[in-house]
Amino acid sequence: MKNFLVALLVFLVWSVIGLWIYSIGNQLDIGKNEQAPIISKIPNTIIEPVIETLSITPEITHLEPAETKSNFLIKSLEDKTLFESDETFAFQKDSQLVTIPEELTEVPSILASYLNEHPGQELHITSYYSASAKLQTPNIGEQRGENFKTLVIDEGIDTNRIVVKPAITTAAFEDDETLNNAMTFSFKLLDKERIANAKSAIPESITFYPSYDFDELLANSSLQELADEVVELHKQHPELMIEVIGHTDHIGASSENYVRGLKSARQIRWYLVIKGEIDRKDIIAISKGESEPILRDGRPASRKENARVEIQFSEKE
């Protein structure tokens, strides 16, 4: 019993000491908390988002330059740009001449190069003209288009692969009576049926009965009509050679008739070159003399029928 009491007494003493130490410790903690900054109670995980929100860096946007549209553009059939420029083709009111700026002088060559690389395609030239233009036949738009067409043909392109399409524009003339954007160009698949029809339209030959004045060719209206017809055909088909063939009747020696036929052919050729402005290398003069008569009965009317000049067209060698 005595031992129990001693143990109880020891327990109570140590309990009192423990409570006293605990009480002192709490007082010390409270004193420290009163002196410490309140912000130290905020966890770091909360501070960091607040700092990030307050220090946002503005996003920098890199603006691409605005797309510019060229005044003049040539695209392939596959919609690839072949050429572009701020300059345009222009024309003067009621003039068939097309002004070509220096920046566009290579356009015929560019068009021809593309056609050479794409034999299954053809070029369409849209040539514009004003509704107020003077009435002409063909219209002024077609004339301008045909004039430009010759530049592409000169680069070695078959005329049948180039189509000229005149079109009326409502655009207003400038103060100097000039209108820009006179022509546009596009490529299409080759229209073989149209080409076949164009070739079939070429006459096999043109027969002409010249008039003479003292053995010299008489430049009358009939000769001018012949020249106009031949020149027009040559413009449409510059790939063809023109043959001027002289024929005679059978009166006289065959050698003399050959010379007579050749003289007639050469005179016609000279007229076509000088008046029709056909390149001399595209036209030749030959004679068949009396060898190919139309009629052989020897009557005066038949002899006159045989004395003729024929114009024929053939492929250039």
BABAMAR-832474 format. One record per atom (N, C-alpha, C): x, y, z. Coordinates in steps of 0.001 Angstrom, whole numbers, padded with zeros to 6 digits, always signed. Layout:
<recs>
XYZ...
</recs>
This chain:
<recs>
+000824-001201+000000+000000+000000+000000+000853+001243+000000+001904+001154+000783+002823+002274+000880+003464+002565-000455+003828+001532-001194+004458+001711-002516+003491+002347-003503+002254+001996-003441+001243+002549-004340+001105+004040-004145+001103+004477-002933+000949+005881-002610+002137+006679-003090+003280+006072-002936+004503+006762-003418+004442+006947-004935+004064+005910-005633+003985+005995-007106+002966+007019-007539+001820+007087-006886+000770+008049-007237+001257+009465-007042+002000+009639-005928+002533+010973-005636+003512+011426-006719+004363+010494-007129+005347+010824-008197+004622+011193-009490+003586+010475-009828+002817+010724-011057+002205+012113-011046+001619+012465-009909+000963+013767-009799+001972+014890-009912+003150+014699-009311+004201+015743-009399+004621+015959-010854+004889+014901-011486+005335+015028-012910+004220+015574-013819+002984+015290-013516+001868+015840-014293+001804+017341-014159+001985+017819-012926+001967+019265-012698+003113+019936-013451+004292+019329-013377+005453+019898-014089+005188+019943-015593+004602+018862-016113+004324+018816-017559+003353+019897-018002+002294+020100-017211+001314+021128-017558+001933+022516-017520+002824+022722-016549+003488+024034-016434+004372+024314-017645+005139+023316-018086+006024+023474-019262+005201+023740-020524+004074+023045-020677+003203+023210-021851+002636+024616-021916+002249+025123-020697+001697+026463-020630+002719+027505-021054+003928+027390-020634+004995+028323-021009+005262+028264-022525+005255+027061-023075+005503+026909-024524+004454+027605-025362+003191+027522-024974+002132+028187-025748+002277+029701-025723+002665+030229-024568+002861+031669-024467+003980+032142-025377+005042+031392-025456+006155+031753-026354+005710+031748-027806+004912+030743-028249+004441+030649-029648+003556+031821-029997+002705+032211-029029+001803+033329-029295+002579+034598-029486+003601+034795-028669+004423+036000-028828+005108+036055-030172+005599+034953-030606+006248+034905-031928+005253+035203-033031+004057+034641-032976+003059+034830-034030+002620+036273-034131+002592+036985-033014+002200+038379-033061+003222+039233-033772+004513+038852-033772+005569+039618-034406+005792+039215-035865+005389+038022-036255+005641+037523-037619+004687+038176-038611+005139+038476-039909+004262+039028-040951+003144+038075-041272+001959+038645-041483+000798+037812-041783+000984+037067-043088+001688+037669-044116+001834+037050-045425+002586+035747-045375+003373+035545-044240+004119+034286-044128+003195+033121-043897+001962+033400-043577+000993+032338-043391+000410+031845-044716+000654+032597-045826+000089+032223-047129+001007+031220-047796+000500+030066-048184+001365+029044-048820+001938+029571-050125+003115+029061-050488+003776+029460-051735+002933+029136-052966+002175+028075-052913+001376+027672-054064+000328+028715-054430-000019+029586-053511-000984+030632-053790-000284+031880-054319+000879+032191-053857+001615+033395-054249+002027+033334-055714+002501+032188-056133+003039+032082-057488+002006+032417-058553+000771+031894-058563-000215+032272-059580-000536+033755-059570-000573+034367-058389-000870+035792-058317+000211+036598-059007+001481+036240-058802+002593+036939-059424+002534+036785-060941+002239+035570-061428+002159+035327-062868+001045+036151-063499-000060+036270-062833-001189+037029-063369-000854+038510-063502-000106+039021-062613+000223+040437-062608+001348+040774-063569+002100+039776-064028+003255+040037-064901+003084+039410-066277+001865+039465-066847+001589+038891-068169+002305+039701-069233+003026+039032-070131+003711+039694-071246+002782+039740-072444+002491+040917-073066+001580+041007-074228+002095+040163-075381+001187+039453-076077+001567+038633-077220+001857+039529-078423+002984+039297-079102+003375+040086-080276+002855+039389-081528+002034+040066-082321+001466+039503-083543+002224+040037-084745+002780+039146-085550+003518+039536-086756+002540+039579-087928+002205+040754-088393+001244+040914-089492+001944+040727-090822+001397+039860-091666+001931+039671-093010+001513+040849-093875+002361+041244-094827+001982+042348-095711+000735+042009-096504-000090+042986-096767-001330+042761-097519-001019+042270-098913-001802+041328-099395-001603+040786-100734-001920+041849-101785-000992+042027-102700-001185+043018-103765-001570+042303-105052-002449+042880-105801-002921+042306-107054-002297+043053-108214-001583+042330-109082-000928+042958-110221-001966+043398-111237-001628+044455-111965-002531+044944-113003-002596+043998-114182-001486+043298-114460-001414+042411-115619-000878+041061-115166-001585+040015-115532-001243+038677-115055-001487+037651-116145-000528+036736-116323-000691+035617-117254-000562+034335-116448-001577+033481-116541-001548+032205-115826-001627+031045-116804-001037+029944-116416-001071+028747-117242-002430+028076-117120-002641+027059-117919-003888+026300-117842-004005+025627-116476-002852+025374-115839-002822+024751-114520-002908+025779-113404-003202+027043-113763-003384+028151-112824-002073+028559-112134-000956+028354-112799+000328+028823-112275+000669+030159-112926+001200+031060-112141+001539+032389-112660+002779+032309-113536+002646+032730-114788+003771+032746-115719+004431+034113-115772+003622+035158-115565+004154+036519-115665+003172+037469-114991+003717+038489-114313+002868+039516-113731+003602+040853-113726+002834+041915-113819+003417+043244-113880+002362+044275-113494+002843+045411-113014+001937+046513-112728+001591+047303-113989+002364+047066-115053+002083+047713-116337+001021+046925-117089+000321+047572-118013-000703+046891-118801-000582+047295-120269-001208+046500-121123-001331+046877-122521-002386+047978-122620-002144+048932-123494-003063+050058-123631-003295+050353-125106-004408+050998-125385-004649+051410-126769-005229+052807-126799-004999+053463-127916-005518+054802-128153-006883+054671-128827-007778+055535-128491-009122+055474-129050-009088+055482-130574-009828+054547-131174-009970+054412-132632-008655+054093-133347-007660+053598-132612-006397+053194-133231-006242+051691-133091-005756+051052-134155-005560+049612-134112-004210+049236-133496-003401+050236-133181-002084+049986-132607-002185+049785-131100-001439+048815-130591-001415+048523-129162-000083+048987-128591-000149+049794-127547+001070+050283-126902+001607+049209-125967+002871+048823-126161+003494+047800-125335+004578+048452-124484+004370+048585-123176+005406+049151-122306+006666+048288-122321+007775+048887-121971+009052+048169-121992+009007+046931-121096+008279+047020-119975+008203+045894-119045+007465+044692-119632+006720+044910-120730+005918+043828-121306+006435+043360-122666+007596+043839-123081+008095+043487-124411+008414+041999-124540+008635+041325-123416+008959+039898-123462+007719+039009-123456+006533+039601-123384+005309+038805-123302+005121+037875-124508+005294+038344-125763+005147+037413-126894+006064+036203-126784+007298+036426-126342+008248+035324-126189+007818+034378-125078+007284+034920-123982+006820+034088-122870+005640+033223-123307+004708+033820-124035+003551+033074-124530+003983+031964-125485+004920+032290-126388+005391+031307-127369+006137+030163-126684+006946+030484-125686+007698+029447-124965+006751+028468-124286+005689+029004-123683+004722+028126-123019+004024+027223-124036+003629+027793-125177+002964+026986-126205+003888+025913-126755+005157+026227-126902+006116+025227-127377+006262+024075-126383+006163+024403-125102+006293+023379-124066+004996+022602-123860+003887+023129-124365+002576+022484-124192+001881+022398-125552+002292+021464-126396+001733+021359-127759+000239+021037-127796-000324+020600-126700-001749+020280-126667-002617+021441-126244-002051+022650-126232-002814+023826-125809-002767+024913-126883-003677+025873-126755-003727+027015-127661-003889+028298-126850-003555+029409-127478-003616+030713-126819-004866+031474-127251-005568+032048-126291-006711+032906-126573-006350+034336-126195-006439+035238-127162-006177+036654-126944-007515+037381-126912-007868+037946-125762-009079+038762-125664-008663+040217-125829-009128+040827-126898-008749+042198-127232-009963+043107-127059-009846+044051-126137-010982+044893-125789-011044+046162-126643-012254+046627-126850-012450+047893-127552-013693+048572-126992-013752+049877-127155-014840+050660-126585-016082+050611-127460-017234+050654-126814-018498+050676-127556-018635+051964-128360-017869+052998-127958-017936+054270-128667-016935+054361-129820-016210+053274-130078-015226+053292-131162-015932+053366-132516-015212+053872-133499-015771+053966-134843-016049+052566-135389-017146+052444-136124-017496+051158-136710-016525+050816-137827-015928+049641-137735-014980+049176-138742-015199+047683-138954-014734+047186-140100-014809+045754-140399-013438+045274-140864-012800+044373-140081-013242+043875-138765-013174+044973-137715-013817+044738-136569-013866+045781-135544-012463+046073-135009-012326+047229-134363-011023+047710-133925-010371+046772-132912-011204+046090-132106-010660+045135-131141-009992+043959-131830-010658+043438-132862-010080+042315-133606-008798+042732-134313-008780+043943-134848-007576+044418-135524-006392+044485-134553-006650+044988-133350-005572+045056-132362-005084+043655-131994-006042+042744-131799-005671+041379-131454-004856+040700-132535-005247+040921-133787-004516+040316-134903-003103+040898-135009-002973+042193-134725-001646+042806-134763-000734+042198-133715-001272+041960-132515-000450+041331-131474-000185+039866-131816-001151+039215-132420-000995+037803-132796+000228+037592-133673+000495+038539-134574+001648+038397-135466+002955+038361-134676+002992+039039-133523+004205+039025-132701+004475+037635-132129+003414+036926-131773+003569+035569-131249+003910+034601-132382+003288+034816-133544+003587+033981-134711+005050+034129-135106+005566+035356-135010+006972+035600-135339+007914+034823-134431+007410+034370-133275+008219+033561-132366+008179+032087-132742+007496+031766-133857+007481+030389-134349+006250+029585-134000+005150+030243-133644+003924+029539-133267+002966+029475-134446+002368+028299-134657+001382+028109-135722+000181+029025-135469-000220+029741-136502-001341+030676-136370-002619+029989-135912-002791+028696-136249-004003+027975-135876-004115+027734-134374-003024+027939-133649-003041+027741-132202-003282+029048-131447-003643+030090-132184-003903+031390-131558-005291+031867-131968-006133+032139-130995-007501+032588-131244-007649+034014-130741-008105+034908-131619-008346+036304-131240-009836+036492-130972-010168+037024-129792-011566+037206-129391-011787+038676-129011-012382+039476-129896-012669+040871-129546-013793+040948-128520-013705+041932-127629-014733+042094-126599-014907+043574-126282-016154+043978-126087-016456+045374-125763-016261+045605-124262-015611+046710-123923-015439+047092-122531-016166+048403-122262-016696+048539-121059-017393+049769-120679-016481+050712-119903-015200+050339-119750-014261+051193-119018-014115+052542-119718-013877+053582-118930-013775+054940-119470-012348+055230-119926-012229+056047-120957-010922+056465-121439-010307+057478-120473-008974+057504-120453-008269+058528-119692-008384+059865-120425-007845+060906-119807-007915+062236-120418-007200+062288-121763-006164+061460-121926-005431+061436-123197-006029+060438-124184-007289+059994-123909-008019+059045-124763-007299+057707-124877-006663+057302-123793-005992+056006-123712-006773+055108-122764-006864+053840-123101-007552+052882-122250-006586+051757-121907-006383+051508-120606-005478+050448-120171-006179+049099-120170-005406+048054-119831-005940+046686-119807-006596+046333-121136-005872+046617-122219-006420+046425-123554-006499+044965-123958-005675+044113-123337-005653+042697-123737-005439+041799-122533-006035+040628-122602-005768+039578-121627-005477+038291-122385-004774+037379-121727-004343+036146-122388-004688+034948-121518-005130+033884-122160-005441+032644-121446-005126+031455-122344-004936+030308-121720-004624+029088-122455-005781+028098-122321-006076+027416-123435-007136+026420-123469-006590+025143-124111-007328+024056-123929-006959+022823-124630-007133+023031-126133-006257+022440-126906-006258+022612-128352-007570+022117-128958-008220+022984-129724-009481+022634-130395-009148+022077-131776-008988+020781-131848-008564+020136-133094-009621+020269-134191-010891+020265-133810-011957+020392-134814-011915+021772-135471-011702+022805-134647-011610+024158-135206-010419+024283-136144-009296+023694-135781-008098+023758-136617-008331+023033-137933-008997+021869-137863-009275+021118-139088-010176+021920-140020-011172+022597-139461-012070+023413-140279-011338+024594-140895-010408+025176-140128-009644+026323-140636-008761+025909-141804-008146+024747-141684-007265+024283-142762-008057+023921-144008-009252+023377-143807-010061+023001-144967-010591+024224-145697-010549+025401-145022-011046+026625-145643-010035+027220-146617-008822+026722-146623-007805+027224-147546-008100+026701-148943-008263+027554-149927-008527+027072-151298-007320+026346-151859-007587+025329-152674-006481+024603-153290-005673+025529-154197-006371+026407-154883-005677+027367-155734-006622+028517-156075-006029+029634-156457-006783+030803-156927-006349+031078-158362-007300+031111-159268-006984+031369-160677-007228+032840-161000-006238+033445-161637-006329+034875-161955-005927+035098-163413-006704+035934-164084-006403+036270-165471-005900+037713-165531-004594+037895-165608-004033+039252-165593-004312+040020-166887-004315+041315-166743-004430+042206-167909-003066+042837-168152-002748+043069-169433-001428+043588-169782-001570+044873-170599-000573+045700-170449-000473+046918-171233+000922+046935-171857+000962+046646-173167+002244+046521-173864+003160+045503-173170+002600+044346-172928+003341+043224-172364+003720+043417-170888+003211+044441-170256+003474+044681-168839+002180+044504-168040+002314+043976-166844+001158+043724-165995+000410+045022-165694-000903+044975-165856-001733+046147-165599-002263+046075-164169-001911+047067-163356-002336+047093-161948-003737+047675-161858-004741+046852-162063-006129+047305-162020-006808+046815-160734-008116+047057-160628-008861+046678-159426-008896+045167-159215-008917+044413-160313-008924+042941-160195-007633+042443-159550-006516+043037-159921-005234+042649-159326-005197+043016-157848-005780+044165-157494-005804+044568-156084-006680+043629-155269-007791+043195-155823-008656+042238-155127-007928+040919-154901-007160+040490-155910-006360+039277-155750-005367+039440-154609-004682+040574-154593-003694+040828-153549-004340+040816-152166-005509+041441-152040-006195+041482-150740-006530+040074-150261-006985+039227-151189-007359+037862-150816-006147+037056-150387-005070+037174-151165-003857+036406-150855-003240+036879-149538-003218+038187-149331-002643+038736-148093-003422+038256-146881-004738+038238-146968-005558+037790-145848-005311+036322-145531-005226+035494-146566-004934+034077-146363-003546+033881-145759-002615+034700-146193-001257+034592-145663-001201+034987-144188-001996+035970-143792-002055+036354-142386-002612+035222-141537-003610+034529-142067-004236+033446-141333-003368+032198-141306-002538+032043-142338-001723+030828-142451-000291+031173-142860+000436+031859-141995+001821+032230-142351+002757+031034-142444+002272+029882-141992+003109+028680-142086+003143+028100-143503+002312+028654-144418+002229+028135-145782+003068+028968-146756+003605+028293-147743+004340+028942-148820+003368+029281-149953+003552+030447-150553+002708+030885-151669+003455+030620-152978+002808+029916-153870+003387+029642-155198+002578+030380-156258+003245+031196-157048+002612+031889-158175+003068+031182-159448+002104+030562-160133+002437+029711-161284+001891+030352-162566+002777+030597-163508+002372+031175-164791+002058+030108-165824+000909+030239-166512+000496+029332-167585+000269+030141-168873+000471+029515-170008+000265+030194-171308-000557+029310-172235-000896+029886-173396-001512+029062-174445-000399+028338-175191-000757+027666-176300+000231+026846-176999+000834+027559-178218+000497+028830-178422+001023+029553-179573+002494+029892-179342+003320+029531-180276+004742+029805-180162+005491+028597-179664+006807+028755-179598+007668+027671-179127+007433+027435-177629+007565+026191-177214+007335+025853-175808+008315+026581-174882+009570+026762-175356+010561+027457-174524+010162+028924-174325+009639+029525-175411+009198+030911-175307+007983+031036-174383+007112+030047-174470+005936+030068-173600+006336+029892-172126+007354+029117-171879+007843+028939-170510+008324+030294-169961+009095+031017-170766+009614+032317-170344+008464+033304-170134+007479+033245-171023+006335+034144-170910+005540+033871-169628+005355+032600-169336+004646+032232-168111+005407+032652-166861+006759+032522-166912+007573+032902-165761+007531+034416-165537+007504+035177-166624+007439+036631-166510+006132+037057-165839+005036+036431-166251+003747+036759-165631+003754+036446-164140+004303+035285-163787+004351+034874-162374+005201+035840-161550+006328+036250-162110+007213+037166-161380+006581+038541-161188+005828+038991-162190+005167+040281-162048+004102+040242-160941+003364+039135-160888+002361+038979-159831+003057+038910-158467+004139+038140-158386+004878+038034-157120+005364+039416-156676+005915+040188-157585+006408+041518-157250+005287+042377-156668+004109+042290-157270+002979+043108-156799+002572+042683-155379+002546+041384-155114+002164+040899-153793+003183+041297-152728+004447+041303-153099+005501+041683-152149+005453+043182-151862+005306+043992-152928+005337+045447-152761+004032+045978-152184+002922+045601-152766+001635+046125-152342+001031+045363-151162+001261+044052-151144+000687+043235-150070+001604+043089-148875+002848+043557-149013+003836+043482-147937+004044+042057-147452+004021+041107-148381+004328+039720-148050+005835+039528-148129+006390+038846-147157+007831+038602-147147+008217+037822-148403+009261+038288-149067+009642+037678-150343+010009+036205-150195+010530+035834-149035+010927+034439-148845+009719+033509-148721+008500+034087-148531+007290+033278-148411+006557+033095-149732+007110+033620-150825+006412+033539-152114+007414+033262-153230+007081+032304-154083+007965+031943-155193+007188+032034-156509+007907+032265-157587+007303+032345-158926+007879+031238-159791+007009+030459-160415+007441+029390-161320+006589+029434-162588+007005+028690-163587+006255+028649-164856+006027+027212-165296+004832+026983-165833+004533+025701-166454+004227+025884-167944+004399+027127-168407+004243+027391-169835+002946+026853-170381+003051+026095-171475+001872+025537-172151+001579+024110-171725+002310+023604-170714+002251+022173-170376+000972+021730-169681+000216+022631-169095-000984+022235-168366-002183+023094-168789-002638+022912-170029-003784+023705-170508-005083+023234-169877-006035+024141-169744-007363+023768-169266-008166+023165-170409-008075+023776-171586-008764+023308-172794-007734+023091-173898-007946+022089-174743-006956+021727-175754-007486+021850-177184-008626+022482-177376-009210+022500-178724-008626+023595-179617-007806+024477-179078-007136+025488-179893-007980+026692-180255-009231+026747-179838-010066+027903-180170-009536+029139-179422-009800+030352-179979-009330+031579-179317-009808+031677-177869-011080+031298-177628-011611+031362-176261-010863+030399-175343-010510+029222-175895-009768+028234-175101-008351+028718-174825-007732+029350-175811-006379+029883-175622-006376+030937-174512-007409+031771-174466-007500+032791-173417-007704+032144-172051-008465+031057-172042-008698+030329-170781-007407+029735-170245-006541+029295-171147-005287+028650-170724-004244+029654-170219-004278+030882-170725-003287+031899-170350-003711+032526-169009-003185+031983-167942-003639+032363-166608-002477+032313-165620-002762+032800-164422-001821+032659-163294-002575+032002-162151-001962+030982-161557-002575+030293-160431-001768+030570-159160-002504+030802-158073-001884+030967-156759-002185+029706-155959-001153+029016-155507-001327+027800-154724-000600+027951-153396-001062+027178-152398-000485+027219-151061+000042+025824-150704+001218+025794-150138+001832+024520-149781+002612+024667-148490+002880+023529-147839+003636+023555-146603+005078+023962-146865+005614+024793-145958+007016+025183-146083+007915+023997-145790+008986+023895-146508+009912+022782-146291+010793+023079-145079
</recs>
